[in-house]
Amino acid sequence: EVSTEDPETAFCTLANREDLNPEEGSIYHCLYQFTRNEKLTETNKLLCDVCTQRHCGPKNNIKSEKYVYTNAKKQMLISLAPPVLTLHLKRFQQAGFNLRKVNRHIKFPEVIDLAPFCTVKCKNVAEGNTKVLYSLYGVVEHSGTMRSGHYTAYTKMRSMNNHLSDLILRGPSPQALETEPVKGQWFHISDTHVQAVSASKVLSSQAYLLFYERLL
């Protein structure tokens, strides 16, 4: 979706991302890189309808070779914070003509704040809120190589998140809620084998998919 925005707020976020200083190899660093401000220049210039009409007149009189392209800035930010946040980490990478598995551990927290990656006019965040918090409740892990491997999951058995239901049915609440992880017991699931594990075991896993539920 492309819309005309106030230039003063077009690249503004709910929380100051410059104060984030994310740690290398963390999910915050991944999100920071994914939502960074990009400059579109040279062969990546943006077609500008306003510039084209200014130089060439009405659009129906313009030939394709007369289109005017201009330098621009691009940034992808979250405009609608989801009730359930799913993060997909790139674990399979092209290396020449081959694919290889990326085994690097990416640090991820039990509670994550999306505010530094949300547009300042995020549609379903109550006015005045500068935090968009999510609590981890599921992880999918891949072990092995490109030729053979195994998927397992970690999931948290917890009480119902009533705020999540309200958020889906009635939209955001202006009231601040808990900022701690939703309490519950973690389990590791591998085929038919299920075992209770600690939160530290979950946070040390080689995450492939992360599932968070919204707190605030």
Disulfide bonds with the S-S distance in Angstrom:
none
